Amino acid sequence: MIIASYKRYILNFKQASGTSRGVLKTKETWFLILSSEGKQGIGECGVFRGLSVDDRPDYEDKLKWLCQNIHLDLDFLVNELIEFPSIQFGLEMAMKSLSSKHPFELFPSKFTESTDTIPINGLIWMGSQAFMKQQITDKIAAGFSCIKMKIGAIDFQTEINLLKSIRKEFTSKDIELRVDANGAFLPSEALEKLKILSDLDLHSIEQPIKQGQIQEMTQLCKKSPLPIALDEELIGVFSVTNKQTLLQTIKPQYIILKPSLVGGFNGSDSWIEIAEKNNIGWWITSALESNVGLNAIAQYTYNKQSKLPQGLGTGGLFTNNFDCPLQVKNGTLRYNNKINWNFNL
């Protein structure tokens, strides 16, 4: 018999972190805790207020419902949670944790054995020009060969100048540059801005315009000289048919998967399968989960064996995260299994 409970937890940023949607100081998350025959399973339901499709008033009610019905068939529960992708992910994670030898080793691999690593990008948050430049300098010094810069909140020319300053010192062979607009561009100006950005030999741009503008995004992907990656566009698209229609209509060059926002491991698998059938590239990123969720995403991602740098370097953002074996070193995420977990709510 499985007994389930949940607990809310607020993560505090070490430094307020800026995106085009605003400045983040805290991040709410919820933990699903399962107990059975002396074993424990832990899952993280990483709701992202203002972004998740399951940012709803009945979120906690759904968690209560899940705990009351945890004895039911897993497939049934996952299906009933279709509109709550972060709870789907927390349930998948907790069940995997409960059935594992160690509650935090969900996908044993060379990664969890500490013999292999995952290449990741270094994330540059928005802020003043000086602040962003300092972050860039720090990431390059830390050994990152792929840098992702959030754009769209400060003056566009200032952002271009920052990117130019990197390109003056480092070619695209030295440093891969990605930018993430978080939907900040207007459709009327987007193509012109993409042309300017493409002169800087960038890898790609994430979500140049707000999601839901299917016709405009389709035209952008068709005409853009810079590869486009869909991110927020995938949120709230649940059925396989709708996923296929979206990707076959827009035809992006890449998609970006955040398991907490797209329905966990199964939801991500579904997107990857459709993307690969349509020759669309992909990578996986965290969505500001604690180290519990990040750990699950990292282990899952490693097993997918993608060659692209992933977006998994967010574990050091919070003052009250949980001690764990994950370490960022030389532009990679490592699992140091000599370090013990300290999960204490």
C-alpha positions in Angstrom: 0.0 0.0 0.0 1.3 3.5 -0.9 0.7 6.5 1.3 1.1 9.9 -0.3 1.5 13.4 1.0 2.7 16.7 -0.4 4.4 19.9 0.8 4.9 23.4 -0.6 8.4 24.8 -0.7 9.6 28.3 -1.7 13.0 28.6 -3.3 14.8 31.9 -2.8 17.1 33.3 -5.6 20.6 34.3 -4.5 20.2 37.3 -6.8 17.0 38.6 -8.5 17.0 37.1 -12.0 15.6 39.0 -14.9 13.7 37.8 -18.0 11.5 39.7 -20.5 8.5 38.5 -18.4 9.8 40.2 -15.2 12.3 39.8 -12.3 12.3 36.5 -10.3 13.1 36.6 -6.6 11.4 33.4 -5.4 10.2 30.2 -7.1 7.3 28.1 -5.7 7.5 24.3 -5.9 5.7 21.3 -4.3 7.0 17.9 -3.3 5.1 14.7 -3.6 6.2 12.1 -1.0 5.3 8.5 -1.3 5.8 5.8 1.4 5.5 2.0 1.0 6.9 -0.9 3.0 9.6 1.3 4.6 10.7 2.9 1.4 10.2 6.5 0.3 9.7 8.1 -3.1 10.2 11.8 -3.8 8.9 13.8 -6.7 8.9 17.5 -7.5 5.8 19.2 -8.9 7.6 22.3 -10.3 4.7 24.6 -11.1 5.9 27.9 -12.7 3.6 30.7 -11.8 2.8 32.9 -14.8 4.1 30.3 -17.3 2.8 26.8 -16.5 -0.5 25.8 -18.0 -1.3 24.4 -14.6 -0.9 27.7 -12.8 -4.5 27.4 -11.6 -6.5 28.1 -8.4 -7.2 24.4 -8.0 -3.6 23.3 -8.2 -3.4 22.2 -4.5 -6.8 20.6 -4.8 -5.5 18.4 -7.6 -2.5 17.4 -5.4 -4.9 16.5 -2.6 -7.0 14.4 -5.1 -3.8 12.6 -6.2 -2.8 11.7 -2.7 -6.3 10.4 -1.9 -6.3 8.3 -5.1 -2.7 7.2 -5.2 -3.8 3.5 -5.0 -5.4 3.8 -8.5 -3.6 2.6 -11.7 -0.7 4.9 -12.7 -1.8 5.3 -16.3 -5.2 6.3 -15.1 -3.7 8.9 -12.7 -1.4 10.3 -15.4 -4.3 10.7 -17.8 -6.5 12.4 -15.2 -3.6 14.8 -14.6 -3.3 15.8 -18.3 -4.0 19.5 -17.6 -1.5 19.5 -14.7 1.9 18.6 -16.4 4.0 19.5 -13.4 2.0 17.2 -11.2 2.3 14.5 -13.9 6.0 14.9 -13.7 6.1 14.9 -9.9 4.1 11.6 -9.9 6.3 9.9 -12.5 9.4 11.0 -10.6 8.0 9.9 -7.2 7.0 6.5 -8.5 10.3 6.0 -10.2 12.0 7.1 -6.9 9.9 4.6 -4.9 10.9 1.7 -7.1 14.6 2.5 -7.3 17.4 1.2 -5.0 18.2 4.8 -4.1 15.4 7.4 -4.0 17.5 9.9 -6.0 19.0 7.5 -8.6 16.2 7.2 -11.0 18.1 6.2 -14.2 21.4 4.4 -13.4 24.0 5.2 -16.0 27.6 6.3 -16.5 26.4 9.7 -15.4 25.2 8.5 -12.0 28.4 6.4 -11.8 30.4 9.7 -12.1 32.2 8.5 -15.2 30.5 10.7 -17.8 29.1 14.3 -18.0 26.4 16.3 -19.7 27.4 19.4 -21.8 25.3 22.4 -20.7 25.0 26.0 -21.6 25.9 28.9 -19.4 22.9 31.1 -18.7 23.1 34.9 -18.8 20.2 36.6 -17.0 18.9 40.0 -18.0 20.0 43.1 -16.2 22.2 46.2 -16.7 24.8 46.1 -19.4 27.6 45.8 -16.8 25.9 43.0 -15.0 25.3 41.0 -18.2 28.9 41.6 -19.3 30.2 40.3 -16.0 28.1 37.2 -16.2 29.5 36.5 -19.7 33.0 37.0 -18.6 32.4 34.6 -15.6 30.8 31.9 -17.8 33.7 32.0 -20.3 36.2 31.8 -17.5 34.3 28.9 -16.0 34.9 26.9 -19.2 31.6 27.1 -20.9 31.7 26.7 -24.7 28.0 27.4 -25.1 26.3 30.5 -23.7 22.6 31.3 -23.7 21.7 35.0 -23.2 18.2 36.2 -22.3 17.3 39.2 -24.4 14.2 41.4 -24.9 14.1 43.4 -21.7 16.7 46.0 -22.2 17.6 48.1 -25.3 18.0 45.9 -28.3 21.1 47.7 -29.5 22.7 47.2 -26.1 22.1 43.5 -26.4 23.6 43.5 -29.9 26.7 45.3 -28.6 27.1 42.7 -25.8 26.9 39.8 -28.4 29.3 41.7 -30.7 31.8 42.0 -27.8 31.8 38.2 -27.4 32.2 37.7 -31.2 35.2 40.1 -31.3 37.1 37.7 -29.0 35.5 34.3 -29.8 34.4 32.8 -33.1 31.4 30.4 -33.3 33.9 27.5 -33.2 35.1 28.8 -29.8 31.8 29.8 -28.2 28.3 28.8 -29.3 25.8 31.6 -28.7 22.1 31.1 -28.1 19.6 33.8 -27.3 16.2 33.5 -25.7 13.7 36.3 -26.3 10.9 34.7 -24.2 8.4 36.0 -26.7 9.6 39.6 -26.4 9.5 40.6 -30.1 6.5 42.0 -31.9 5.6 40.0 -35.1 6.0 43.2 -37.1 9.6 43.7 -36.0 10.8 40.1 -35.4 12.1 39.2 -38.9 14.2 42.4 -39.0 15.7 41.7 -35.6 16.4 38.1 -36.5 18.3 39.3 -39.6 20.5 41.6 -37.4 21.1 38.8 -34.9 22.0 36.3 -37.6 25.0 38.5 -38.5 26.5 37.5 -35.2 26.8 33.8 -36.1 24.4 32.6 -33.4 23.3 29.0 -33.0 19.6 29.8 -32.5 16.9 32.0 -30.9 14.3 30.7 -28.5 10.7 31.9 -28.9 11.2 35.2 -30.7 7.4 36.1 -30.5 4.8 35.2 -27.9 3.3 31.7 -28.2 -0.1 31.2 -29.8 0.6 33.3 -33.0 0.8 30.2 -35.1 0.6 31.9 -38.6 3.2 34.5 -37.7 5.6 31.9 -36.1 5.2 29.7 -39.2 6.2 32.6 -41.5 9.2 33.5 -39.2 10.5 29.9 -39.2 10.2 29.9 -43.0 11.9 33.2 -43.6 14.3 33.5 -40.7 18.1 33.4 -41.5 18.5 32.4 -37.8 17.3 28.9 -36.6 14.3 29.2 -34.3 13.6 27.0 -31.3 10.1 26.7 -29.9 9.8 26.8 -26.1 6.7 28.3 -24.6 4.9 27.3 -27.8 4.8 23.7 -26.6 3.0 24.5 -23.3 -0.6 23.3 -23.1 -0.4 21.1 -26.2 -1.4 17.8 -24.8 -2.5 15.3 -27.4 -0.1 13.6 -29.9 -2.3 14.8 -32.8 -2.1 18.4 -31.7 1.7 18.1 -31.1 2.1 16.7 -34.7 -0.1 19.4 -36.1 1.9 22.2 -34.3 5.3 21.0 -35.5 4.3 20.1 -39.0 2.6 23.5 -39.4 5.3 25.8 -37.9 8.3 23.6 -39.0 10.8 25.0 -36.4 14.4 24.1 -36.5 14.5 23.1 -32.8 12.2 22.5 -29.9 13.1 22.9 -26.2 11.6 20.6 -23.7 11.0 21.5 -20.0 9.6 18.3 -18.4 7.8 20.2 -15.7 5.9 22.1 -18.4 5.2 19.4 -20.9 4.2 16.4 -18.8 7.4 14.9 -17.5 9.3 11.9 -19.0 6.3 10.6 -21.1 5.4 14.1 -22.3 9.0 14.8 -23.3 9.3 11.3 -25.0 6.2 12.1 -27.1 7.6 15.5 -28.3 11.0 14.0 -29.1 9.6 11.2 -31.2 7.5 13.6 -33.2 10.4 16.1 -33.6 12.8 13.4 -34.8 10.3 12.1 -37.4 10.1 15.7 -38.8 13.9 16.3 -38.7 13.5 18.9 -35.9 16.4 19.1 -33.4 15.7 19.3 -29.6 17.3 19.8 -26.3 16.1 19.7 -22.7 16.2 22.4 -20.0 15.1 22.7 -16.4 12.4 25.1 -15.4 13.9 26.4 -12.1 13.1 23.3 -10.1 15.0 22.5 -7.0 17.9 20.0 -7.2 15.4 17.2 -6.8 13.7 18.0 -10.1 16.9 19.0 -11.7 18.5 15.7 -10.8 15.6 13.7 -12.3 15.7 15.8 -15.5 19.5 15.4 -15.8 19.5 11.6 -15.4 16.6 11.3 -17.9 18.5 13.7 -20.4 21.7 11.7 -20.2 20.0 8.6 -21.2 18.7 10.4 -24.4 22.3 10.8 -25.5 21.8 14.2 -27.2 25.0 15.7 -28.5 23.7 19.3 -28.0 24.5 21.3 -24.8 21.5 21.1 -22.5 20.0 23.8 -20.3 20.6 22.2 -16.9 22.9 24.6 -15.0 20.3 26.1 -12.6 21.1 24.3 -9.4 23.2 27.1 -8.0 20.6 29.8 -8.3 19.0 29.4 -4.9 20.0 30.0 -1.3 18.0 27.2 0.1 18.4 24.4 -2.4 19.2 20.9 -1.3 22.8 19.6 -1.1 23.2 16.9 -3.8 25.8 15.2 -6.0 25.2 17.6 -9.0 28.1 19.8 -9.9 28.7 22.3 -12.7 32.4 22.1 -13.9 34.0 23.2 -17.1 30.8 23.8 -18.9 29.4 20.4 -18.0 27.0 18.9 -15.4 28.5 16.1 -13.3 27.2 13.7 -10.8 29.7 13.3 -7.9 28.5 10.2 -6.2 30.8 10.8 -3.3 28.5 13.7 -2.2 25.5 12.7 -0.2 22.0 14.1 -0.6 20.5 16.4 2.1 16.8 16.5 1.4 15.3 18.1 4.5 11.9 19.8 4.2 
